[in-house]
Amino acid sequence: MKINSKDSFKSLKKLVVIDDLVDSGETAKIVKEMMPNSKFVVLYAKTSGKKQADLHLYDFKDEDWLVFPWEQD
């Protein structure tokens, strides 16, 4: 299947989108609008955005700040 526009994603039956973190959940909402048949999976979920993820591994409070290894000097 050739995907050449955002409308191409809407016809896909199965699609998993993986992200490192869901914070406010805004990115997840956009993904769900663009790809309604997708599953949004994250490693880390903050409280306010957790319900936007279909699956997550770790919970964090909204006030927690995560620093990933690639962000450190």
MOSULWO-V367876 format. One record per run of one state. SS is the DSSP state (@ for helix, = for strand, . for the rest). FROM is the first residue (numbers start at 1). TO is the last residue. Records with the same first field share a line. If there is no record, write none. Layout:
SS=FROM-TO, FROM-TO
//
This chain:
.=1-5, 11-14, 23-25, 35-37, 47-49, 53-54, 61-68, 72-73
@=6-10, 26-34, 50-52, 69-71
==15-22, 38-46, 55-60
//
